[in-house]
Amino acid sequence: VSVRQLVIVNSDFIRSMKLVLKEPGMGLAKVAILVGGPDWPTSVLCGIMKLPLLPILFGTLPIIFLIIPTLLTGSFMYMSDIRDTNGQNIYPWAGTAATVFTALTAFVQFGSMVVAAYFLEKVVSERADELEAIPIDEEVKLADEKGEVRRKAYREISKWEKLPWLAKVTLILSLMSMITTCYLVQIFAADCFVEYQLTYNIDVHLNGDWRNLVKPLGVVANYLLLSSTVLYLLFNFWAQRNAVKALASGGTRDESSSLSLSDESELL
C-alpha cells in the first residue's frame, strides 16, 4: 500500500497514465510517457499494472536521444580540463562543445516532458468518462485519509504560539546553523574547500588524502550542517510523537474527516 501511495495511484495524473499504458501496441502517447514521464512513478506503475516487460523496454529505447547528448556533455567537460605539461589546454574548443550539448540535453529533457504532459492532458480532457470509470484504490484512499489526519495534527502541534520554549530554541538553533552554513559555503567557498577538477588526482592534488579537500572553515560548515539536521530531526521526532498522542486522546480530531477516532488511533 505504501508504494502505491507514493505513486499517488488515485490521482488524475496517474490514472491518465494507466489509460495510455494499458493500450495495446506502442503508440506515440505511450512512448512519450515511458520516455518523458516521471521515472520512478512510471516504472513502478508499469509493475503495478503487470505490463509485459519486453514491450515496455522497447518503448523506452528513444531515451537514447537523451542519453547521447548527456554523455557528450560529460565527455566534453572532462576534455576541457585536460592540459599538457606546459599547462596549455589541449582541447580549447571542448568547453564550448560542453555548453552546446548541455543546452541540447536540457532541450531534449524538457521537450520529452512537455510531450508527455500534452498527451496526459489530452486524456483528461477527451477521455473523462473512461478516467472516471477507473476504480479508486480503497486501501490507498484510506491510507491517504489517515495520513491527512496525522498531518493536520502535526500542523496543530507545531504552531509557533503553542510550542514550548525548548522546542522553539531547537528550531531557532537549527535555522541559524543552516543559514550560517549556506553563507559560508556560498560566500567563502574558496576558504572552505580546495579547488578540485574532474581531471585531478587525489594522490597528486590532495597529497593522497581526500580529507584535504575540506579546509578548516569547511569543517566548521559541515559540522553546522550536521547540527542543523540533528536539531531538526529531534524537533520533528518530538512533534510527530505528540501528534500521535493527541490523536490517541482525540484532542485534534478533524470533524470533517470520514475517519473515526478508532481509525485515527491506528496511526500509532
C-alpha positions as CSV (number, residue, x, y, z in Angstrom):
1,V,0.0,0.0,0.0
2,S,2.8,2.4,0.9
3,V,4.4,2.0,-2.6
4,R,1.0,2.6,-4.3
5,Q,0.6,5.6,-2.1
6,L,3.9,7.1,-3.1
7,V,3.0,6.6,-6.7
8,I,-0.3,8.5,-6.0
9,V,-2.3,5.9,-7.9
10,N,-5.6,7.7,-7.2
11,S,-4.6,11.0,-8.8
12,D,-5.9,12.0,-12.2
13,F,-2.3,12.2,-13.4
14,I,-1.5,8.6,-12.7
15,R,-5.0,7.4,-13.7
16,S,-4.4,9.1,-17.1
17,M,-1.1,7.3,-17.4
18,K,-2.9,4.0,-16.7
19,L,-5.3,4.6,-19.6
20,V,-2.5,5.2,-22.0
21,L,-0.1,2.5,-20.8
22,K,-2.8,-0.3,-21.0
23,E,-3.5,0.5,-24.6
24,P,-2.3,-2.3,-27.0
25,G,0.7,-1.6,-29.2
26,M,3.2,1.1,-28.9
27,G,1.7,4.4,-29.9
28,L,3.3,7.9,-29.7
29,A,1.4,8.7,-26.5
30,K,2.7,5.6,-24.7
31,V,6.3,6.1,-25.8
32,A,6.1,9.8,-24.8
33,I,5.0,8.8,-21.3
34,L,7.6,6.0,-21.0
35,V,10.4,8.4,-22.0
36,G,9.2,11.8,-20.7
37,G,7.1,10.7,-17.7
38,P,8.5,10.8,-14.2
39,D,11.0,8.0,-14.0
40,W,10.1,6.2,-10.7
41,P,6.3,6.5,-10.7
42,T,6.2,5.4,-14.4
43,S,8.3,2.4,-13.8
44,V,6.5,1.3,-10.6
45,L,3.1,1.9,-12.3
46,C,4.1,-0.5,-15.1
47,G,4.9,-3.1,-12.4
48,I,1.6,-2.4,-10.5
49,M,-0.3,-2.9,-13.8
50,K,1.7,-6.1,-14.5
51,L,2.6,-4.9,-18.0
52,P,4.8,-7.2,-20.1
53,L,8.5,-6.3,-19.7
54,L,9.8,-6.5,-23.2
55,P,7.3,-4.1,-24.9
56,I,7.9,-1.6,-22.1
57,L,11.7,-1.9,-22.5
58,F,11.2,-1.4,-26.3
59,G,9.1,1.7,-25.7
60,T,11.9,3.3,-23.7
61,L,14.5,2.9,-26.4
62,P,14.1,6.5,-27.7
63,I,15.7,7.6,-24.4
64,I,18.9,7.2,-26.3
65,F,18.3,10.7,-27.7
66,L,18.6,12.0,-24.2
67,I,21.5,9.7,-23.2
68,I,23.8,10.6,-26.1
69,P,23.9,14.4,-25.5
70,T,24.2,13.8,-21.8
71,L,27.2,11.6,-22.3
72,L,28.8,14.0,-24.7
73,T,28.3,16.9,-22.3
74,G,30.2,15.0,-19.6
75,S,32.9,13.9,-22.1
76,F,33.5,17.5,-23.3
77,M,33.5,18.8,-19.8
78,Y,36.3,16.3,-19.0
79,M,38.2,17.2,-22.1
80,S,38.0,20.9,-21.4
81,D,40.2,20.3,-18.3
82,I,42.9,18.3,-19.9
83,R,46.2,20.2,-20.2
84,D,49.6,19.4,-21.4
85,T,52.9,19.6,-19.4
86,N,53.1,23.3,-20.1
87,G,49.6,23.9,-18.6
88,Q,48.0,24.6,-22.0
89,N,44.5,23.3,-22.7
90,I,44.8,20.5,-25.3
91,Y,41.2,20.9,-26.4
92,P,40.3,24.6,-26.1
93,W,37.1,24.0,-28.1
94,A,35.8,21.4,-25.6
95,G,34.4,24.0,-23.2
96,T,32.2,25.5,-26.0
97,A,31.1,22.0,-27.1
98,A,30.2,21.1,-23.5
99,T,28.0,24.2,-23.2
100,V,26.2,23.4,-26.5
101,F,25.5,19.8,-25.5
102,T,24.4,20.9,-22.1
103,A,21.8,23.1,-23.7
104,L,20.8,20.3,-26.1
105,T,20.4,17.9,-23.2
106,A,18.2,20.3,-21.4
107,F,16.1,20.9,-24.5
108,V,15.6,17.2,-25.1
109,Q,14.7,16.6,-21.4
110,F,12.3,19.4,-21.3
111,G,10.8,18.6,-24.7
112,S,10.1,14.9,-23.7
113,M,8.4,16.1,-20.5
114,V,6.2,18.6,-22.5
115,V,5.2,15.9,-25.0
116,A,4.2,13.5,-22.2
117,A,2.3,16.3,-20.4
118,Y,0.4,17.1,-23.6
119,F,-0.8,13.5,-24.1
120,L,-1.8,13.2,-20.4
121,E,-3.7,16.5,-20.6
122,K,-5.4,15.2,-23.8
123,V,-6.5,12.1,-21.9
124,V,-8.0,14.2,-19.1
125,S,-10.0,16.4,-21.5
126,E,-11.1,13.9,-24.1
127,R,-11.5,10.6,-22.1
128,A,-13.0,11.9,-18.9
129,D,-15.6,9.1,-18.8
130,E,-13.0,6.4,-19.1
131,L,-11.0,8.2,-16.4
132,E,-13.9,8.2,-14.0
133,A,-14.6,4.5,-14.7
134,I,-11.2,3.5,-13.3
135,P,-11.9,2.2,-9.8
136,I,-10.3,4.0,-6.8
137,D,-7.8,2.1,-4.8
138,E,-9.7,2.0,-1.5
139,E,-6.6,0.9,0.5
140,V,-4.6,3.8,-0.7
141,K,-7.6,6.2,-0.2
142,L,-7.9,5.1,3.5
143,A,-4.1,5.4,3.9
144,D,-4.3,8.9,2.4
145,E,-7.1,9.9,4.8
146,K,-5.1,8.7,7.8
147,G,-2.1,10.5,6.6
148,E,-4.0,13.7,6.2
149,V,-5.4,13.4,9.7
150,R,-1.9,12.9,11.1
151,R,-0.5,15.9,9.1
152,K,-3.3,18.1,10.5
153,A,-2.4,17.0,14.0
154,Y,1.2,17.7,13.3
155,R,0.5,21.2,12.0
156,E,-1.6,21.9,15.1
157,I,1.1,20.7,17.4
158,S,3.9,22.6,15.7
159,K,2.1,26.0,15.6
160,W,4.7,28.5,16.9
161,E,2.5,30.0,19.5
162,K,1.8,26.6,21.0
163,L,5.4,25.3,21.1
164,P,7.2,25.1,24.4
165,W,10.3,27.2,24.8
166,L,12.7,24.3,24.3
167,A,11.1,23.3,21.0
168,K,11.4,27.0,19.8
169,V,15.0,27.2,20.8
170,T,15.7,23.9,18.9
171,L,14.1,25.2,15.8
172,I,15.9,28.6,16.0
173,L,19.3,27.0,16.5
174,S,18.6,24.6,13.6
175,L,17.7,27.5,11.3
176,M,20.7,29.7,12.4
177,S,23.0,26.8,11.8
178,M,21.6,26.1,8.3
179,I,21.7,29.8,7.4
180,T,25.3,30.1,8.6
181,T,26.3,27.0,6.6
182,C,24.8,28.4,3.4
183,Y,26.6,31.7,3.8
184,L,29.9,30.1,4.5
185,V,29.9,27.7,1.5
186,Q,28.5,30.3,-0.9
187,I,30.3,33.5,0.0
188,F,33.5,31.9,1.4
189,A,33.7,28.8,-0.8
190,A,37.4,29.3,-1.5
191,D,38.1,29.3,2.2
192,C,36.0,26.2,2.8
193,F,37.2,23.8,0.1
194,V,40.2,23.2,-2.1
195,E,39.7,23.6,-5.8
196,Y,39.3,20.2,-7.4
197,Q,38.6,19.4,-11.1
198,L,37.4,16.2,-12.8
199,T,40.8,15.5,-14.1
200,Y,42.6,15.9,-10.8
201,N,44.1,13.1,-8.9
202,I,43.8,12.6,-5.1
203,D,47.5,11.5,-4.8
204,V,48.8,14.5,-6.7
205,H,46.4,17.3,-5.8
206,L,45.3,16.3,-2.3
207,N,48.5,14.8,-1.0
208,G,47.0,11.3,-1.1
209,D,44.2,12.1,1.4
210,W,40.7,13.0,0.2
211,R,40.0,14.8,3.5
212,N,42.4,17.6,2.4
213,L,39.6,18.7,0.1
214,V,38.0,20.4,3.1
215,K,39.7,23.4,4.7
216,P,39.2,24.2,8.5
217,L,36.3,26.7,7.7
218,G,34.7,23.9,5.6
219,V,34.9,21.6,8.5
220,V,33.0,24.2,10.6
221,A,30.4,24.5,7.8
222,N,29.9,20.7,7.7
223,Y,29.5,20.5,11.5
224,L,27.0,23.3,11.4
225,L,25.1,21.4,8.7
226,L,25.1,18.3,10.8
227,S,24.0,20.1,13.9
228,S,21.2,21.8,12.0
229,T,20.0,18.4,10.6
230,V,20.1,16.7,14.0
231,L,18.3,19.5,15.7
232,Y,15.5,19.5,13.1
233,L,15.2,15.7,13.4
234,L,14.9,16.0,17.2
235,F,12.1,18.6,16.8
236,N,10.4,16.5,14.1
237,F,10.5,13.4,16.3
238,W,9.1,15.3,19.3
239,A,6.3,16.9,17.1
240,Q,5.4,13.6,15.5
241,R,5.2,11.8,18.8
242,N,3.0,14.5,20.4
243,A,0.7,14.5,17.3
244,V,0.2,10.7,17.7
245,K,-0.6,11.2,21.4
246,A,-3.1,14.0,20.5
247,L,-4.8,11.7,18.0
248,A,-5.0,8.9,20.5
249,S,-6.6,11.2,23.0
250,G,-8.9,12.7,20.4
251,G,-7.6,16.2,21.1
252,T,-7.0,17.2,17.5
253,R,-9.6,15.1,15.8
254,D,-10.7,16.5,12.4
255,E,-14.5,16.6,12.4
256,S,-14.7,16.8,8.6
257,S,-12.7,13.6,8.2
258,S,-14.5,10.4,7.3
259,L,-12.3,8.5,9.7
260,S,-13.5,7.5,13.1
261,L,-11.4,8.0,16.3
262,S,-10.6,4.3,16.2
263,D,-9.2,4.7,12.7
264,E,-7.1,7.6,13.8
265,S,-5.7,5.6,16.7
266,E,-4.4,3.1,14.2
267,L,-1.8,5.7,13.3
268,L,0.0,4.6,16.4
